[in-house]
Amino acid sequence: MYNFIIGLYAFIVYIISPFHKKARLIVKGHRDVFKKLESEIDPNAKYIWLHAASLGEFEQGRPIIENIKENHTSYKILLTFFSPSGYEVRKDYELADIVCYLPFDRKSKVKRFLNLANPHMAIFIKYEFWYNYVNQLHKKDIPIYMVSAIFRPNQIFFRWYGKFYQKMLHFYSCICVQDENSKQLLNNIGVKNVEVCGDTRFDRVLDIKAGAKTLPLAEAFTKNEKGEKQITLVAGSSWPKDEDIFVKYFNGNPDLKLIIAPHEIHEAHLSYIESIVKRPSIRYSKATVENIQQYDCLIVDSFGLLSSLYEYGEIAYVGGGFGVGIHNILEAAVYGIPVFFGPNFKKFREAHQLIEEGGGYPIQDDENFWSLMNEFLEYPQVLSSAGNLAGEYVRNNAGVVDKVMQIIDLK
């Protein structure tokens, strides 16, 4: 049944590819995989194969790649993606020796892929459970690791009909999970090859902070004409529902400055933001250090700046919580500032923990957000304390990569 479903899925992707951009990229990428491996694999090298479903999982696996490249130079990296959103962005990632799509989990494709790649070990990030790949790696006696995994009771592994998938879990050399709850769930079904290591994203955001860009425009924006620092709210990855809430508050609070880095920067969205902002605003692309202090709202109309922009704020708002789910709140918390986000955060372990630690603030509506913001602006010591707690949370959960590398134990 599993092989039938995988085959059906591959067939559907192929059929819709002329009309669907993502499917078209997958089909083209899969067509080139084996040719790429045949021409680029060095038969005399030892490859560590790291697989990430998409861009988010890649960011979790990236610290491991960096550690291997720095400390274990005798190994090469084969990096694979399932989704175009990961591959198309990172196909030229400089620390990977080969980057390609992962062929569908069909036995013939799996055997051909593994025969060509011949990895020394395989590392899967967070959620990627492909039975045929794991089974064939196990048969070849190639070590298999799962990193930053998280398990929930409603997953198929813990259902009465999930025995087939449970079997696969025993093939891993080690499953490095994020929390004790995941370990207990696995132990309850007899899976003992489990270690609690945490989430590599904590290490990643600390690396990002260390390498953050200096942004003179943002620094100048946060000061008034006298050169005095003003409290600034940095809103990242925002959507219209998010913007409706924090922009209304900003419009009525002249002592607050606002930086908005929306999730989508097409002209229609940027124009919408400009239409609801009732105080002087300017787009990042049109701002200069000389004119920036005339404005109260800075609208970021380019990608790649958000993780550095959080450094210039005292408060962060991370979008997505009124839609499919919140974006990366750790990117903001690492700077020691409290983080607001919408109500859809239930599947995000870091959000629950940040709330518990006192550095995260979920909101339901305008009234909820306004009340909390008023408290922060009226009582600077409350704002400072919340920010410190957010920063401590990130620092206290770092060091995950070192734990994982001790388990992998490359010689």
C-alpha positions in Angstrom: 0.0 0.0 0.0 2.8 2.4 0.9 4.6 1.9 -2.4 1.3 2.3 -4.3 0.6 5.6 -2.6 4.1 6.9 -3.3 3.8 5.9 -7.0 0.3 7.5 -7.2 1.7 10.7 -5.7 4.6 10.8 -8.2 2.2 10.2 -11.1 -0.1 13.0 -10.0 2.9 15.4 -9.7 3.9 14.5 -13.3 0.4 14.9 -14.7 -0.2 18.4 -13.2 3.4 19.6 -13.8 2.4 21.5 -17.1 -0.1 23.6 -15.1 1.6 23.8 -11.7 4.9 25.6 -11.1 6.0 23.7 -8.0 5.2 20.3 -9.6 7.0 21.4 -12.8 10.2 22.2 -10.8 10.0 18.9 -9.0 9.7 16.9 -12.3 12.6 18.8 -13.9 14.7 18.4 -10.8 14.1 14.7 -10.5 14.9 14.2 -14.1 18.3 15.7 -13.6 19.2 14.0 -10.2 20.9 10.9 -11.5 22.8 12.7 -14.3 24.0 15.1 -11.7 25.2 12.4 -9.3 26.9 10.4 -12.1 28.9 13.5 -13.1 29.7 15.0 -9.7 30.1 12.2 -7.2 33.7 11.5 -6.3 33.9 7.7 -5.9 36.9 8.1 -3.6 35.3 10.6 -1.2 33.3 9.9 1.9 29.9 11.7 1.7 27.6 12.6 4.5 24.1 12.9 3.1 21.9 15.4 4.8 18.3 15.7 3.7 15.9 18.6 4.4 12.3 18.7 3.2 12.3 22.5 2.6 14.0 25.7 3.5 13.0 25.7 7.2 14.5 22.2 7.8 17.6 23.3 5.9 18.1 26.1 8.4 17.9 23.5 11.2 20.5 21.3 9.5 22.8 24.1 8.4 24.7 24.3 11.8 25.5 20.6 11.4 26.9 21.1 7.9 28.9 24.1 9.1 30.3 22.0 12.0 31.3 19.1 9.7 33.0 21.5 7.2 34.9 23.2 10.0 35.9 20.2 12.1 35.8 17.1 9.8 37.3 18.2 6.5 37.8 14.7 5.2 34.1 14.4 4.5 32.0 15.9 1.7 28.4 17.0 1.9 25.5 15.7 -0.2 22.5 18.0 0.4 19.1 17.0 -0.9 15.7 18.7 -0.8 12.1 17.5 -1.4 10.5 20.9 -2.0 11.4 23.5 -4.6 11.2 26.2 -2.0 14.3 24.7 -0.4 16.2 23.6 -3.5 15.7 26.7 -5.6 16.9 29.0 -2.8 19.9 26.9 -1.7 21.0 25.0 -4.8 24.2 27.0 -4.8 24.9 26.7 -1.1 28.6 27.0 -0.9 29.3 24.5 2.0 27.5 21.6 0.2 29.6 19.7 -2.4 26.5 18.5 -4.2 22.9 19.8 -4.0 20.0 18.1 -5.6 16.4 16.9 -5.3 15.6 13.7 -3.5 13.9 11.2 -5.9 10.5 9.9 -4.8 10.7 7.0 -2.3 10.2 4.2 -4.8 12.4 1.1 -4.5 14.1 1.3 -7.9 14.8 5.0 -7.5 16.1 4.6 -4.0 18.5 1.8 -4.9 19.8 3.8 -7.8 20.3 6.9 -5.7 22.1 5.1 -2.9 24.3 3.1 -5.3 25.4 6.4 -6.9 25.8 8.4 -3.7 27.1 5.6 -1.5 26.9 7.8 1.6 29.0 7.2 4.7 26.0 8.2 6.8 22.6 9.8 6.4 21.1 12.6 8.4 17.4 13.5 8.1 16.1 16.8 9.6 12.9 16.9 11.8 10.1 15.3 9.9 11.4 13.3 6.9 10.4 9.6 7.2 10.8 7.8 3.9 10.5 4.0 4.5 12.3 2.7 1.4 15.2 5.1 1.9 15.5 4.2 5.6 15.1 0.5 4.9 17.7 0.3 2.2 20.2 2.4 4.3 19.6 0.0 7.1 20.2 -3.0 4.8 23.5 -1.5 3.6 24.5 -1.0 7.3 24.8 2.8 6.7 24.2 4.8 9.9 21.0 6.9 9.9 20.3 9.8 12.2 17.2 11.9 12.7 17.9 15.4 14.1 15.7 18.0 15.8 12.8 15.6 15.5 9.6 16.2 17.4 6.7 13.7 17.9 3.1 14.2 18.9 0.5 11.6 20.0 -1.7 12.1 16.9 1.1 11.0 14.5 0.7 7.8 12.6 3.5 6.1 14.5 1.3 6.0 17.6 -1.9 4.8 16.0 -3.1 1.2 15.9 -2.6 1.2 12.1 0.9 2.6 12.3 2.9 -0.6 12.9 4.5 -0.4 9.4 5.8 3.1 10.2 6.9 2.1 13.7 9.2 -0.6 12.2 11.1 2.1 10.4 12.0 3.9 13.6 14.1 1.0 14.8 16.4 1.3 11.8 17.8 4.7 12.9 21.2 4.7 14.7 19.8 7.5 16.8 16.7 9.7 16.8 17.7 13.1 18.3 14.5 14.6 19.6 13.7 18.1 20.8 12.0 17.3 24.1 11.4 14.6 26.8 7.8 14.2 25.6 8.9 13.0 22.2 11.3 10.6 23.8 8.6 9.2 26.1 6.2 8.7 23.2 8.8 6.7 21.3 9.8 4.7 24.4 6.1 3.8 24.9 6.1 2.0 21.6 9.4 0.3 22.2 11.7 2.7 20.4 14.8 3.1 22.6 17.4 4.5 20.2 16.4 8.1 21.3 18.3 11.0 22.8 17.0 14.4 23.9 19.2 17.0 22.2 17.0 19.9 21.6 16.4 22.0 18.5 19.4 23.1 16.3 17.6 26.4 15.5 18.8 27.9 18.7 22.3 27.4 17.6 21.4 28.8 14.2 19.8 32.0 15.4 22.8 32.7 17.6 25.1 32.3 14.6 22.8 34.6 12.6 23.0 37.2 15.4 26.8 36.9 15.5 26.9 37.6 11.7 24.1 40.2 11.6 24.5 43.0 9.1 25.1 46.5 10.3 22.3 48.7 9.0 23.0 52.4 9.3 19.5 53.2 7.9 17.8 51.3 10.6 20.0 52.7 13.3 19.4 56.3 12.2 15.6 55.6 11.9 15.3 54.6 15.5 16.6 57.9 16.8 14.8 61.2 16.8 16.2 64.5 15.4 18.1 65.1 18.7 19.8 61.7 18.3 17.8 60.2 21.2 16.8 56.5 20.9 13.0 55.9 20.6 11.2 52.7 21.4 10.8 50.8 18.1 8.5 47.9 17.2 10.0 45.6 14.5 7.2 43.6 12.8 8.6 40.7 10.8 7.0 38.4 8.2 3.7 40.2 8.7 0.4 39.6 6.9 -2.6 42.0 6.5 -4.4 40.6 9.6 -1.2 41.2 11.6 -0.7 44.7 10.2 -4.3 45.7 10.9 -3.6 45.2 14.6 -0.2 46.7 15.2 -0.5 49.5 12.7 -3.7 50.8 14.4 -1.8 50.9 17.7 1.2 52.6 16.1 -1.1 55.3 14.5 -2.3 56.4 17.9 1.0 56.3 19.7 3.4 59.1 18.6 6.3 58.0 20.9 6.5 54.6 19.1 8.5 54.0 15.9 7.6 51.1 13.6 9.7 48.9 11.2 7.6 46.6 9.0 9.3 43.8 7.0 6.2 42.1 5.5 6.1 38.4 4.4 5.2 39.5 0.9 6.7 42.5 -0.7 4.8 42.8 -4.0 3.5 46.2 -4.9 -0.1 45.5 -3.9 0.8 44.6 -0.3 3.3 47.5 0.1 0.6 49.9 -1.1 -1.9 48.4 1.3 0.5 49.0 4.2 1.0 52.6 3.1 -2.7 53.1 2.9 -3.3 52.1 6.6 -0.3 53.9 8.1 -1.5 57.3 9.1 1.9 58.7 10.2 4.9 59.6 8.0 6.3 56.5 6.3 9.0 55.6 3.8 10.1 52.5 1.9 13.6 51.2 2.7 14.6 51.5 -0.9 13.9 55.2 -0.9 15.3 56.1 2.5 18.7 57.7 3.2 20.5 58.3 6.4 19.9 62.0 5.9 16.1 61.8 5.4 15.2 58.8 7.5 14.5 60.7 10.8 11.7 62.6 9.2 9.6 59.4 9.2 7.9 57.3 11.9 7.4 54.1 9.9 10.0 52.3 7.8 8.5 49.8 5.3 11.1 47.2 4.2 10.6 46.4 0.5 13.5 43.9 0.1 14.4 40.4 1.4 17.3 39.3 3.5 17.3 42.1 6.1 14.8 40.9 8.7 17.1 38.8 10.9 19.4 41.8 11.2 16.6 44.4 11.7 15.4 42.8 15.0 18.6 44.2 16.6 17.3 47.7 16.2 14.0 47.1 18.1 12.9 47.0 21.7 9.8 44.9 20.8 9.1 42.4 18.1 5.9 41.2 16.4 6.3 38.0 14.3 3.5 37.4 11.8 1.6 34.4 10.5 -0.3 33.6 13.7 -3.6 34.6 12.2 -3.0 32.3 9.3 -1.3 29.0 8.8 1.1 29.5 11.7 3.7 31.8 13.2 7.0 32.4 11.5 10.4 32.2 13.2 10.1 33.8 16.6 13.6 32.7 17.7 15.1 35.1 15.1 13.7 38.0 17.2 14.0 36.6 20.7 17.8 36.0 20.3 18.2 39.8 20.5 16.7 40.0 24.0 13.4 41.6 23.1 9.9 40.4 23.9 8.0 38.8 21.0 4.3 39.2 20.1 2.5 36.7 17.8 -1.0 35.6 16.8 -3.1 32.7 18.1 -2.0 30.0 15.7 1.1 28.7 17.6 -0.1 25.4 19.1 2.3 23.3 17.0 5.3 25.5 17.8 7.1 24.2 20.9 9.3 27.2 21.1 6.3 29.5 21.3 4.8 27.6 24.3 8.2 27.7 26.0 8.8 31.4 25.3 5.4 32.2 26.8 6.3 30.1 29.9 9.6 31.9 30.3 8.0 35.3 30.1 9.4 36.5 26.8 6.6 35.5 24.4 3.1 37.2 24.2 0.3 35.6 22.2 -2.5 37.9 21.2 -6.0 37.3 20.1 -7.2 40.8 18.9 -6.6 44.5 19.0 -7.6 44.9 22.6 -5.2 42.2 23.8 -2.3 43.7 21.9 -3.0 47.3 22.9 -3.2 46.4 26.6 0.2 44.6 26.6 1.9 47.4 24.5 0.6 50.0 26.9 2.1 48.2 29.8 5.5 47.9 28.0 5.5 51.6 27.1 4.4 52.8 30.5 6.7 50.6 32.5 10.2 50.4 30.9 11.4 47.9 33.6 8.7 45.4 32.6 9.8 45.8 28.9 13.4 45.3 29.9 12.7 42.2 32.0 10.6 40.6 29.3 13.4 41.1 26.8 16.0 39.6 29.1 13.9 36.6 29.6 13.5 36.1 25.9 17.2 36.3 25.3 18.0 33.9 28.2 15.6 31.4 26.8 17.5 31.2 23.5 20.9 31.1 25.2 19.8 28.4 27.7 18.7 26.1 24.9 21.7 26.4 22.6 24.6 23.9 22.4 22.4 21.4 20.5 24.8 20.9 17.6 27.6 19.8 20.0 25.3 17.2 21.5 24.3 15.9 18.1 28.0 15.8 16.9 28.9 13.8 20.0 26.3 11.2 19.1 27.2 11.1 15.4 30.9 10.8 16.5 32.7 11.3 13.2 36.2 9.9 13.2 
